[in-house]
């Protein structure tokens, strides 16, 4: 097995999207229009829906609809050959698929695209460090029956963060980025993908805690300045944790947060909460992602303890998520 995208020459690659939830379906729908051979792994009722309807998508902001047809498979077998597997699922689901990925030694690169506080160690231990990439799909949404209502899941709009766990800029990273770009997906290659993912968790968890405090009602949250302020205070505490551990804050714009007045930040947060983007991408995702959010809280608590930084507001918001 080569430590790259594939052992064969040529530009057409075999890609498997492992996970047919909201983000996996969006990713597969875009890749279906690329020059590459793309398959989507789905099971059970979701597989039946996809066979009957295809990937049916509705833009939650514009109302535009589209349907993509993607080749479907029910499993990844030990002898299956792919150049790239994109694992697109909630972090809490990843451990259950690692044995299957480990049993197949024909796939040189497996990109885990999702929330992640603990880095690549667990994946590397099971399937081999040389095979692992980390990243994140920059879209959101929710399912209504077989339909997926999404935000920022259109060609040219969606970004995928991607990187080597050891921060190298490798040939295979560039090749995976090129595969994504060929489908109209914007590859974002930060200097430290692990730091980016930790920063992202620090960004979304305080707002998630505030949202769960009002039972997921984003309109109610928009009218609660106390909870909006708590989410901002929680973000600032989380950023202090990262700085204490010397973890880079990425994207760099978030480094400005401690210097911005609360009034300005409250306006920015409320603007997000009252937008259709916030309703689709934030509230829609939060409604089904509480187990994942709770796991991320537990993992981030470990970093908080290591840092020695006091995080009273963040602790309270985490308690709400984990309740």
C-alpha positions as CSV (number, residue, x, y, z in Angstrom):
1,X,0.0,0.0,0.0
2,X,1.3,3.4,-0.9
3,X,1.3,6.4,1.4
4,X,-0.7,8.5,-1.0
5,X,-4.0,8.8,-2.8
6,X,-3.6,5.7,-5.0
7,X,-1.1,3.4,-6.5
8,X,-2.4,3.7,-10.1
9,X,-1.6,6.5,-12.5
10,X,-4.2,8.7,-14.0
11,X,-6.4,11.5,-12.7
12,X,-9.7,9.7,-12.1
13,X,-9.9,8.4,-8.6
14,X,-12.3,6.1,-6.7
15,X,-13.8,7.9,-3.8
16,X,-16.1,6.5,-1.1
17,X,-18.2,8.8,1.2
18,X,-18.7,6.8,4.4
19,X,-21.8,8.1,6.0
20,X,-25.1,9.2,4.5
21,X,-26.3,11.7,7.0
22,X,-26.8,15.4,6.2
23,X,-23.1,16.3,5.6
24,X,-22.2,13.0,4.0
25,X,-25.1,13.3,1.6
26,X,-24.2,16.9,0.7
27,X,-20.6,16.0,0.2
28,X,-21.5,13.0,-2.0
29,X,-24.0,15.1,-4.0
30,X,-21.2,17.6,-5.0
31,X,-18.6,14.9,-5.7
32,X,-21.1,13.1,-8.0
33,X,-20.6,16.0,-10.4
34,X,-16.8,15.6,-10.4
35,X,-14.7,13.6,-12.8
36,X,-14.1,10.9,-10.2
37,X,-15.9,7.7,-9.5
38,X,-17.9,8.3,-6.3
39,X,-19.9,6.0,-4.1
40,X,-21.9,6.6,-1.0
41,X,-22.2,4.1,1.9
42,X,-25.6,4.0,3.4
43,X,-27.6,1.4,5.3
44,X,-31.2,0.6,6.5
45,X,-33.9,3.1,5.9
46,X,-31.5,5.7,4.6
47,X,-30.3,3.4,1.9
48,X,-33.9,2.7,0.9
49,X,-34.7,6.4,0.7
50,X,-31.6,7.1,-1.4
51,X,-32.5,4.3,-3.8
52,X,-36.0,5.7,-4.2
53,X,-35.4,9.4,-4.2
54,X,-31.7,10.0,-4.8
55,X,-30.1,12.7,-2.7
56,X,-32.9,15.3,-2.5
57,X,-31.6,18.7,-1.3
58,X,-33.3,21.9,-0.5
59,X,-31.4,25.1,0.1
60,X,-32.8,26.4,3.4
61,X,-31.8,30.0,2.5
62,X,-32.9,30.3,-1.2
63,X,-35.5,27.5,-1.4
64,X,-33.8,26.0,-4.5
65,X,-33.9,22.3,-4.8
66,X,-31.8,19.7,-6.6
67,X,-31.5,16.0,-6.8
68,X,-28.2,14.1,-7.2
69,X,-27.8,10.4,-8.1
70,X,-24.9,8.7,-6.6
71,X,-23.8,5.0,-6.7
72,X,-24.7,3.4,-3.4
73,X,-23.0,0.6,-1.4
74,X,-24.0,-1.0,1.8
75,X,-20.6,-1.8,3.2
76,X,-16.8,-1.4,2.9
77,X,-15.4,-4.9,2.4
78,X,-11.8,-5.9,3.1
79,X,-11.0,-6.3,-0.6
80,X,-12.7,-3.2,-1.8
81,X,-10.3,-0.7,-3.5
82,X,-10.7,3.0,-3.2
83,X,-8.2,5.8,-3.6
84,X,-9.9,7.9,-0.9
85,X,-12.5,7.4,1.9
86,X,-14.2,10.4,3.4
87,X,-15.7,9.5,6.8
88,X,-18.4,12.1,7.3
89,X,-20.3,11.4,10.5
90,X,-20.7,12.6,14.1
91,X,-17.6,12.2,16.3
92,X,-19.4,9.8,18.6
93,X,-20.0,7.4,15.7
94,X,-16.5,7.2,14.5
95,X,-15.2,4.5,16.8
96,X,-17.8,2.0,15.5
97,X,-16.4,2.2,11.9
98,X,-12.7,2.0,12.7
99,X,-12.5,-1.8,12.8
100,X,-14.1,-1.9,9.3
101,X,-11.6,0.7,8.0
102,X,-8.7,-1.2,9.6
103,X,-9.8,-4.5,7.9
104,X,-9.4,-2.9,4.5
105,X,-5.7,-2.2,3.7
106,X,-6.3,-1.2,0.1
107,X,-7.4,2.4,0.9
108,X,-4.3,4.6,1.4
109,X,-6.0,7.7,2.7
110,X,-9.0,8.1,5.1
111,X,-10.1,11.6,5.8
112,X,-12.2,12.0,9.0
113,X,-14.3,15.1,8.4
114,X,-16.1,16.2,11.5
115,X,-15.9,17.7,15.0
116,X,-12.8,16.5,16.8
117,X,-11.2,17.7,20.1
118,X,-8.8,14.7,20.7
119,X,-6.9,14.7,17.4
120,X,-5.9,11.7,15.3
121,X,-4.5,9.4,17.9
122,X,-7.5,7.1,18.2
123,X,-7.9,6.7,14.4
124,X,-4.1,6.3,13.9
125,X,-3.9,3.6,16.5
126,X,-6.5,1.5,14.8
127,X,-6.0,2.1,11.1
128,X,-2.5,3.4,10.9
129,X,-1.2,7.0,11.3
130,X,0.0,7.1,7.7
131,X,-3.6,6.8,6.4
132,X,-5.3,9.5,8.4
133,X,-6.3,13.0,7.4
134,X,-8.4,15.3,9.6
135,X,-10.9,17.9,8.5
136,X,-14.4,19.4,8.7
137,X,-17.3,19.9,6.3
138,X,-18.4,23.6,6.3
139,X,-22.1,23.1,5.8
140,X,-25.1,22.4,8.0
141,X,-28.7,21.4,8.0
142,X,-31.2,18.8,8.9
143,X,-33.4,16.0,7.5
144,X,-37.1,16.1,6.8
145,X,-38.0,12.6,5.8
146,X,-35.9,11.8,2.8
147,X,-35.2,15.5,2.1
148,X,-32.2,17.4,3.4
149,X,-32.6,21.1,4.1
150,X,-29.2,22.6,4.1
151,X,-27.2,25.8,4.3
152,X,-24.0,26.5,2.3
153,X,-24.1,23.1,0.6
154,X,-24.0,24.4,-3.0
155,X,-21.2,24.2,-5.5
156,X,-18.7,27.0,-5.0
157,X,-20.1,27.8,-1.5
158,X,-19.1,24.8,0.6
159,X,-15.7,24.6,2.2
160,X,-13.9,21.6,3.5
161,X,-11.1,22.1,6.0
162,X,-8.4,19.5,5.6
163,X,-5.0,18.8,6.9
164,X,-2.3,16.3,7.9
165,X,-2.4,15.7,11.7
166,X,1.4,16.4,11.9
167,X,0.9,19.7,10.0
168,X,3.0,18.7,6.9
169,X,1.9,20.0,3.5
170,X,2.1,16.7,1.6
171,X,1.5,15.7,-1.9
172,X,-1.5,13.6,-0.9
173,X,-3.0,16.5,0.9
174,X,-2.8,18.5,-2.3
175,X,-4.3,15.7,-4.3
176,X,-7.3,15.3,-1.9
177,X,-7.7,19.1,-2.1
178,X,-7.7,18.8,-5.9
179,X,-10.4,16.1,-5.8
180,X,-12.6,18.4,-3.7
181,X,-12.0,21.4,-5.9
182,X,-13.0,19.4,-9.0
183,X,-16.5,19.1,-7.4
184,X,-16.8,22.8,-6.7
185,X,-15.9,22.3,-3.0
186,X,-13.4,24.9,-1.7
187,X,-10.5,23.2,0.1
188,X,-9.3,25.1,3.2
189,X,-5.8,23.9,4.3
190,X,-5.0,25.5,7.6
191,X,-1.5,25.4,9.0
192,X,-2.6,23.2,11.9
193,X,-5.8,21.3,11.3
194,X,-5.9,19.8,14.9
195,X,-5.7,23.4,16.3
196,X,-8.4,24.5,13.9
197,X,-10.7,21.7,15.1
198,X,-10.1,22.5,18.8
199,X,-10.8,26.1,18.1
200,X,-14.0,25.2,16.3
201,X,-15.2,23.2,19.3
202,X,-14.4,26.2,21.6
203,X,-16.5,28.4,19.2
204,X,-19.6,26.2,18.8
205,X,-20.0,24.6,22.2
206,X,-20.8,27.7,24.3
207,X,-23.5,28.7,21.8
208,X,-24.8,25.1,21.8
209,X,-25.1,25.2,25.5
210,X,-27.1,28.5,25.3
211,X,-29.3,27.0,22.7
212,X,-30.0,23.8,24.7
213,X,-30.9,26.1,27.7
214,X,-33.9,27.2,25.7
215,X,-34.7,23.7,24.4
216,X,-33.3,24.4,21.0
217,X,-35.6,27.4,20.3
218,X,-33.3,29.7,18.4
219,X,-35.8,32.6,18.3
220,X,-36.1,32.4,22.1
221,X,-32.4,32.5,22.4
222,X,-32.2,35.6,20.2
223,X,-34.3,37.4,22.8
224,X,-32.2,36.3,25.7
225,X,-29.3,38.7,26.1
226,X,-28.2,36.9,29.3
227,X,-27.6,33.7,27.4
228,X,-26.0,35.4,24.5
229,X,-23.6,37.1,26.9
230,X,-22.9,33.7,28.5
231,X,-22.0,32.2,25.2
232,X,-19.6,35.0,24.5
233,X,-18.0,34.7,28.0
234,X,-17.8,30.9,27.5
235,X,-16.0,31.5,24.1
236,X,-13.5,33.9,25.8
237,X,-12.8,31.3,28.5
238,X,-12.3,28.6,25.9
239,X,-9.8,30.7,24.0
240,X,-7.9,31.4,27.2
241,X,-7.6,27.6,27.6
242,X,-6.2,27.2,24.1
243,X,-3.7,30.0,24.7
244,X,-2.6,28.5,28.1
245,X,-1.9,25.2,26.3
246,X,-0.1,27.0,23.4
247,X,-2.6,25.7,20.9
248,X,-2.9,28.1,18.0
249,X,-6.2,29.8,17.6
250,X,-7.4,29.2,14.0
251,X,-8.8,30.9,12.0
252,X,-6.8,33.8,13.2
253,X,-9.7,36.2,13.2
254,X,-10.9,34.6,16.5
255,X,-7.7,35.9,18.2
256,X,-9.4,39.3,18.1
257,X,-12.3,38.2,20.3
258,X,-10.8,39.3,23.6
259,X,-10.3,42.8,22.3
260,X,-13.8,43.3,20.9
261,X,-16.5,44.9,23.1
262,X,-19.4,42.7,24.3
263,X,-21.9,45.0,22.7
264,X,-20.5,44.4,19.3
265,X,-20.2,40.6,19.8
266,X,-23.8,40.5,21.1
267,X,-24.9,42.1,17.9
268,X,-23.0,39.7,15.7
269,X,-24.3,36.6,17.6
270,X,-27.9,37.9,17.5
271,X,-27.6,38.6,13.8
272,X,-26.6,34.9,13.3
273,X,-29.4,33.7,15.5
274,X,-32.1,35.6,13.7
275,X,-30.8,34.6,10.2
276,X,-32.1,31.8,8.1
277,X,-28.5,30.5,8.1
278,X,-28.6,30.2,11.9
279,X,-32.0,28.5,11.9
280,X,-30.9,25.9,9.3
281,X,-27.2,25.3,10.1
282,X,-27.2,25.9,13.9
283,X,-30.6,25.0,15.3
284,X,-31.2,22.2,12.8
285,X,-27.9,20.5,13.6
286,X,-28.2,21.0,17.3
287,X,-31.5,19.2,17.3
288,X,-29.9,15.9,16.4
289,X,-26.3,16.4,17.6
290,X,-26.6,16.5,21.4
291,X,-24.8,13.2,22.0
292,X,-21.9,14.5,19.9
293,X,-21.9,17.8,21.6
294,X,-21.9,16.1,25.0
295,X,-18.9,14.0,24.0
296,X,-17.0,17.1,22.8
297,X,-17.7,18.7,26.2
298,X,-16.2,15.8,28.0
299,X,-13.1,15.9,25.8
300,X,-12.7,19.7,26.1
301,X,-13.0,19.4,29.9
302,X,-9.8,17.4,29.8
303,X,-8.0,20.3,28.1
304,X,-9.5,22.7,30.6
305,X,-8.1,20.7,33.5
306,X,-4.7,20.5,31.8
307,X,-4.7,24.3,31.3
308,X,-5.5,25.3,34.9
309,X,-7.7,28.1,33.6
310,X,-10.9,28.8,35.5
311,X,-13.9,28.4,33.2
312,X,-17.1,28.9,35.3
313,X,-19.3,30.0,32.5
314,X,-18.1,27.3,30.1
315,X,-18.6,24.7,32.8
316,X,-22.2,25.8,33.3
317,X,-22.9,25.7,29.6
318,X,-21.3,22.2,29.4
319,X,-23.5,21.0,32.3
320,X,-26.5,22.1,30.2
321,X,-25.4,20.2,27.2
322,X,-24.6,17.1,29.2
323,X,-27.8,17.1,31.2
